[in-house]
Amino acid sequence: MLGATWNRLDAATLRTLAERDAIVLLPVASTEQHGPHLPTGVDDMLVTEVCRRVVGMLSPEMPIVVTPTVWCGLADHHVPFGGTFSLRLQTYRLLLRDLCRSVLEAGFRKIVLVNGHAGNIAALAAITTDLTRELNSPVATATYFMAAREAIANILEDQPGVMHACEAETSMMMAACPELVDAGRLGEAQGPAFDVVASLVPTLKRFVSFEQVTSTGVAGDARRSSRDKGEALLTACASALADGLRRGEPWQKPAFPSTSNAKQE
């Protein structure tokens, strides 16, 4: 068996996979409000689905294991809407440290934290650096919808990328868990646009509650969501992540731009 879910395997099989230098995908998500039409577990369900598809794409070629998903993350900005769990940063770091340590102690050497929640991105960048040093092992991270931004933009009709409870997330839920989408409330599922990339640029910023951004809990417009779009989005996201792993990107020596033409002081 070249690819499987950790908690569906026995310990002996996992030891064998570790001996074969299997990659371990550790999905991390959030449980938080997702507007009037989606359940609070969207991020959990979608990142789990993407990882499941990555295994399907890679397992004929390389050994790969997906752990159970960490369903709670950093979501203080969604708390005012209700239905939201959120961890403190120090709690989140300690949780991920102990999970990664457990993976390493089980004999594995390659860990990728696959993220499904925008609110985790900045923290994961710092945490993975810290964990790599503390655990003396490279811990990589990727946010699945950031890895396929160009493909996502070409699939969506009403927005350029993933926002929140939007055309993208709603479409993917229609493909992955259609029974959990309240189609009767799609007409209410709209709000102002939100640029995830711009939110991560370290300009002058302060914490802003999501209720100050949108009254519906939605950023973007979910009204033209569809199962077909969702299937295309999930495939694109899984393919982008699988391609990066196939090339061994997390474990390659990084290439920095040449400074040969830089002005000398």
C-alpha positions as CSV (number, residue, x, y, z in Angstrom):
1,M,0.0,0.0,0.0
2,L,1.6,3.3,-1.1
3,G,-1.0,5.7,0.2
4,A,-3.6,5.7,2.9
5,T,-5.1,7.4,5.9
6,W,-3.2,7.1,9.2
7,N,-6.0,6.1,11.5
8,R,-7.2,3.4,9.1
9,L,-3.9,1.6,9.2
10,D,-2.4,-0.7,11.8
11,A,0.9,0.2,13.5
12,A,2.9,-2.4,11.6
13,T,1.8,-1.0,8.2
14,L,2.7,2.5,9.4
15,R,6.1,1.3,10.4
16,T,6.6,-0.1,7.0
17,L,5.5,3.1,5.4
18,A,8.0,5.0,7.6
19,E,10.8,2.7,6.5
20,R,9.9,3.5,2.9
21,D,10.3,7.2,3.7
22,A,6.6,8.0,3.2
23,I,5.5,11.7,3.1
24,V,3.1,12.5,5.9
25,L,0.4,15.1,5.1
26,L,-1.0,16.6,8.3
27,P,-4.1,18.6,7.4
28,V,-4.8,21.7,9.6
29,A,-8.1,23.6,9.4
30,S,-10.6,25.5,11.5
31,T,-14.2,25.2,12.7
32,E,-15.9,28.5,12.3
33,Q,-18.9,30.3,10.8
34,H,-19.3,30.1,7.1
35,G,-22.3,32.3,6.4
36,P,-26.0,31.3,6.3
37,H,-25.7,28.4,3.8
38,L,-22.6,26.3,4.9
39,P,-21.7,24.3,8.0
40,T,-18.9,25.4,10.4
41,G,-16.7,22.5,9.3
42,V,-16.0,23.7,5.8
43,D,-12.3,24.2,6.2
44,D,-11.9,20.8,7.9
45,M,-13.9,19.0,5.2
46,L,-12.3,20.7,2.2
47,V,-8.6,20.3,3.3
48,T,-9.3,16.7,4.2
49,E,-10.8,16.1,0.7
50,V,-7.9,17.8,-1.0
51,C,-5.4,15.6,0.9
52,R,-7.4,12.5,0.1
53,R,-7.2,13.4,-3.6
54,V,-3.5,14.1,-3.4
55,V,-3.0,10.5,-2.0
56,G,-5.0,9.2,-5.0
57,M,-2.8,11.1,-7.4
58,L,0.5,10.2,-5.8
59,S,0.1,6.8,-4.3
60,P,0.9,4.8,-7.5
61,E,4.3,6.7,-7.5
62,M,5.3,7.3,-3.9
63,P,4.3,6.3,-0.4
64,I,2.2,8.9,1.3
65,V,0.1,9.0,4.5
66,V,-2.6,11.5,5.6
67,T,-3.1,12.0,9.4
68,P,-6.5,12.9,10.9
69,T,-7.2,16.6,10.4
70,V,-6.6,19.2,13.1
71,W,-10.1,20.8,13.1
72,C,-9.3,23.8,15.2
73,G,-7.1,26.8,14.4
74,L,-6.8,30.5,14.8
75,A,-10.3,32.1,14.2
76,D,-10.8,34.9,16.7
77,H,-12.0,37.1,13.9
78,H,-15.1,34.8,13.3
79,V,-16.1,34.5,17.0
80,P,-18.7,37.2,17.0
81,F,-20.8,35.3,14.6
82,G,-21.0,32.3,16.9
83,G,-20.3,28.6,16.1
84,T,-16.6,29.2,16.1
85,F,-13.7,27.5,17.9
86,S,-10.4,29.3,18.2
87,L,-7.0,28.5,19.8
88,R,-4.5,30.9,21.2
89,L,-1.2,31.1,19.2
90,Q,0.8,29.4,21.9
91,T,-1.7,26.6,22.3
92,Y,-1.7,26.1,18.5
93,R,2.1,26.0,18.4
94,L,2.3,23.4,21.2
95,L,-0.4,21.3,19.6
96,L,1.4,21.2,16.3
97,R,4.8,20.6,17.9
98,D,3.5,17.5,19.7
99,L,1.7,16.1,16.7
100,C,4.8,16.6,14.5
101,R,6.9,15.0,17.2
102,S,4.6,12.0,17.3
103,V,5.0,11.6,13.5
104,L,8.7,11.8,13.8
105,E,8.8,9.3,16.7
106,A,6.8,6.9,14.5
107,G,9.8,6.8,12.2
108,F,8.7,9.3,9.5
109,R,11.0,12.1,8.3
110,K,8.9,14.2,5.9
111,I,6.0,16.2,7.2
112,V,3.8,18.7,5.3
113,L,1.2,20.7,7.2
114,V,-1.5,21.2,4.6
115,N,-3.5,24.2,5.6
116,G,-7.2,24.9,4.7
117,H,-7.8,28.2,6.6
118,A,-6.5,31.6,5.7
119,G,-6.4,32.7,9.3
120,N,-3.7,30.0,10.0
121,I,-1.3,31.1,7.2
122,A,0.9,33.7,9.0
123,A,1.1,31.6,12.2
124,L,2.1,28.5,10.2
125,A,5.0,30.4,8.5
126,A,6.5,31.2,11.9
127,I,5.6,27.9,13.6
128,T,7.1,25.7,10.9
129,T,10.4,27.6,11.1
130,D,10.4,27.1,14.9
131,L,9.5,23.4,14.7
132,T,12.2,22.7,12.1
133,R,14.8,24.0,14.5
134,E,13.3,22.5,17.7
135,L,12.6,19.0,16.2
136,N,15.7,19.0,14.1
137,S,13.6,17.9,11.1
138,P,12.2,19.9,8.1
139,V,8.5,20.7,8.6
140,A,6.9,22.1,5.5
141,T,3.6,23.9,5.0
142,A,1.3,24.7,2.1
143,T,-2.1,26.3,1.9
144,Y,-4.0,24.3,-0.7
145,F,-5.9,27.1,-2.3
146,M,-2.8,29.3,-2.5
147,A,-0.9,26.7,-4.4
148,A,-3.4,26.8,-7.3
149,R,-4.3,30.5,-7.5
150,E,-4.0,30.8,-11.3
151,A,-6.1,27.7,-12.0
152,I,-8.7,28.9,-9.4
153,A,-9.0,32.3,-11.1
154,N,-9.7,30.6,-14.4
155,I,-12.5,28.5,-13.0
156,L,-14.4,31.1,-11.0
157,E,-16.8,33.5,-12.6
158,D,-17.5,36.2,-10.0
159,Q,-14.3,36.5,-8.0
160,P,-10.5,36.1,-8.7
161,G,-9.8,33.6,-5.9
162,V,-10.9,31.9,-2.7
163,M,-12.5,34.3,-0.2
164,H,-14.9,33.0,2.5
165,A,-18.1,31.0,2.2
166,C,-17.9,32.2,-1.4
167,E,-18.3,31.0,-4.9
168,A,-15.1,28.8,-4.4
169,E,-15.8,27.3,-1.0
170,T,-19.5,26.8,-1.7
171,S,-18.7,25.1,-5.1
172,M,-16.2,22.8,-3.5
173,M,-18.7,21.9,-0.7
174,M,-21.2,21.1,-3.4
175,A,-18.8,18.6,-4.8
176,A,-17.4,17.2,-1.6
177,C,-20.4,17.3,0.8
178,P,-23.5,18.4,-1.1
179,E,-25.9,17.4,1.6
180,L,-24.4,20.0,3.9
181,V,-25.0,23.0,1.5
182,D,-28.3,24.9,2.2
183,A,-29.2,25.8,-1.4
184,G,-32.3,27.6,-0.2
185,R,-30.1,30.3,1.3
186,L,-27.7,30.9,-1.5
187,G,-29.4,34.1,-2.3
188,E,-28.2,35.5,1.0
189,A,-24.6,34.3,0.5
190,Q,-22.9,37.4,-0.6
191,G,-20.6,40.0,0.9
192,P,-17.7,42.3,0.1
193,A,-14.7,41.0,-1.6
194,F,-11.7,39.9,0.4
195,D,-8.1,39.6,-0.9
196,V,-6.3,36.9,1.0
197,V,-2.9,37.7,-0.6
198,A,-3.2,41.4,0.3
199,S,-4.2,40.5,3.8
200,L,-0.8,38.7,4.3
201,V,1.4,41.6,3.0
202,P,3.1,43.1,6.1
203,T,1.9,46.6,5.7
204,L,0.4,48.7,8.5
205,K,-2.5,46.7,9.9
206,R,-4.5,45.9,13.0
207,F,-6.7,43.0,14.0
208,V,-10.2,43.4,12.5
209,S,-13.2,41.2,13.4
210,F,-14.9,39.7,10.4
211,E,-18.2,41.3,11.5
212,Q,-16.6,44.6,10.6
213,V,-16.0,43.3,7.1
214,T,-19.3,41.6,6.3
215,S,-22.8,41.4,8.0
216,T,-23.6,38.0,6.4
217,G,-20.4,36.2,7.4
218,V,-19.6,35.8,3.6
219,A,-16.8,37.4,1.7
220,G,-17.4,37.1,-2.0
221,D,-20.5,35.9,-3.9
222,A,-21.7,32.3,-3.7
223,R,-24.9,32.7,-5.8
224,R,-23.4,31.1,-8.9
225,S,-21.7,28.3,-7.2
226,S,-21.9,24.9,-8.8
227,R,-20.8,21.3,-8.3
228,D,-18.9,21.3,-11.6
229,K,-16.9,24.3,-10.5
230,G,-16.3,22.6,-7.2
231,E,-15.0,19.4,-8.8
232,A,-12.7,21.5,-11.0
233,L,-11.4,23.5,-8.0
234,L,-10.7,20.5,-5.9
235,T,-8.9,18.7,-8.7
236,A,-6.8,21.8,-9.5
237,C,-5.8,22.3,-5.8
238,A,-4.9,18.7,-5.3
239,S,-3.0,18.6,-8.6
240,A,-0.9,21.7,-7.6
241,L,0.0,20.2,-4.3
242,A,0.7,16.7,-5.7
243,D,2.9,18.3,-8.4
244,G,5.0,20.1,-5.8
245,L,5.4,17.0,-3.7
246,R,6.3,14.9,-6.8
247,R,9.1,17.4,-7.5
248,G,10.2,17.2,-3.9
249,E,9.9,21.0,-3.5
250,P,9.7,21.1,0.3
251,W,13.1,19.3,0.6
252,Q,15.0,21.0,-2.2
253,K,17.6,23.6,-1.5
254,P,16.0,27.0,-2.1
255,A,17.1,29.1,-5.0
256,F,17.6,32.8,-4.3
257,P,17.7,35.6,-6.9
258,S,21.1,36.5,-8.1
259,T,22.6,39.7,-6.5
260,S,25.5,40.0,-8.9
261,N,24.0,43.2,-10.4
262,A,23.1,44.7,-7.1
263,K,24.4,48.1,-6.4
264,Q,27.5,48.0,-4.2
265,E,27.7,50.5,-1.4
